[in-house]
């Protein structure tokens, strides 16, 4: 039986997506290659043959997924980009996102692991997060020279809030963190304190 030309590429993408859920859920040290492979329903050998090593897999996950959910704010019109960002903030800083680590944003789940990884993983992270900041900057209020700085503040606040809320027990304090940062970041985007 002959496989289509792009079979290997499709298989690699499927492994990357499936195993990335497990990696985000358990963390780099919390799951081994066998666990990653099992979550993608492949052998460890298939994971190694597609990615070379566990750290190379992490690099590919970062390169493929970091900031992907932020793409929903992309629009050439700054006002529309701002509107979309304000809407997206409610999704990102929600209880649903807090609870669904496996399918949520990579940054709150794996930034700590990336900080302990090698240069190539950290460079992939840098490339991707710079893309997120560049995407958000046009939606920020203020003079052009301030917008990038404000985008950094928004990203750091969002990621930090979800990270802290996940570290807290379920309940009022976790919700308070998300709510406070939601209010502050929306005000930072719209220029209107809520």
C-alpha positions, 0 to 999 in steps of 0.5 A: 500500500502506498501512502500519499506524499504528505503522509509523513507530514500529516503523521508528524502533525498528528503526533505533535498535536496529541502528545502536546496535550499530554505535555502541557497537562503533565509538564516536561518532567512529568511525562516521559517519551513513552507517555508522550508516544502513548498519548499519540497512539504511536511507539516511542520509536516513532516519536524519536524518529519524527523528533529526535529527542524529548527536548526537540519535541518540546521545541517543535511544540513551542514552535507550532503552538505558542500563541496560536490562540491569539491569532483570533485577534488578527485584523488589519483595522486596529479598532477591530483588532482591539474589539477582538482582543477585548473579547478574547481576554474574556475567553483567555482569563476564564475558569474554562481556560484555567481548568483545561490545561491540556487544550489551553495556551502553552505559555502558562503550562510550559513556560517554566519548562522552557526556562530550563530547556536548551537554547534552541527551545528558548529561541523558538519561544522567543520567536513565537512570543515576539510574534504575539506581542507584534500581533497585540501591539496595534490593538493597544492604546497610546502613542505608537512607541508605547504600544509594544510595551503595553502588549508585553504587559498584557501578555505577561499579565494574562499568562501570569494570571492563568498560571497563578489561578491554576496554582491556587485551589479551586475557589474564590481566590483563583476566580479573583485573580482571573477577574482582576487581571481581566478587568485591568487588561481590558482597561489597558486595551480600551483605555476605559477603567471598568 
